[in-house]
Amino acid sequence: MSMSMVHPAVHPIEAPPATDHAIAMPRHTLKDTQGMPGTLGGFLLRFLQFSFAAVSLAVMASTSDFPSVTAFRYLVAAVGMQSLWSLSLAVADVYAILVRRGYRNVRIVRLFSIGDGITSTLTFSAACASAGITVLIGNDLNDCAQNHCSRFETATAMAFMSWFAASPSFILNFWTLASK
């Protein structure tokens, strides 16, 4: 027999017996949780984020004097970015739902998590700054007669609602990323 010919030996190994305990306890997987990317719950959260941000943007843009206050300009920029981000991810969620595939790629989930963290933080900080200015104008200066206080309050409230809808998306994306 020559040395160049090697005949591998296969040794069968028996599988461990199945127990009733392993069968009785089904594992809960993250892909079943509504609100995560590629699910109907995730799409609904994205749609709410987009809707509230778009209403906030439209209401603030309908006033003529919002550019005079830096916090209001910041709110317009933040909810504008929030609405674009949420709309693009809502479209991605619709695609995932239609093709019946979820987002299981770590890079995509990382991108979603980082983007949600950035946009929700910007939206929250802009809403807080705008709320502070709105309280200053309305309560401290008593100058609502000359300003659009109700519109400023509405735009600020819609920005907060957009942030409330964005927070679960960020938490669920971060949870998915941390569990991989």
Salt bridges, closest charged atoms under 4 A:
ASP65 OD1 - HIS148 ND1 2.92
ASP116 OD1 - ARG46 NH1 2.64
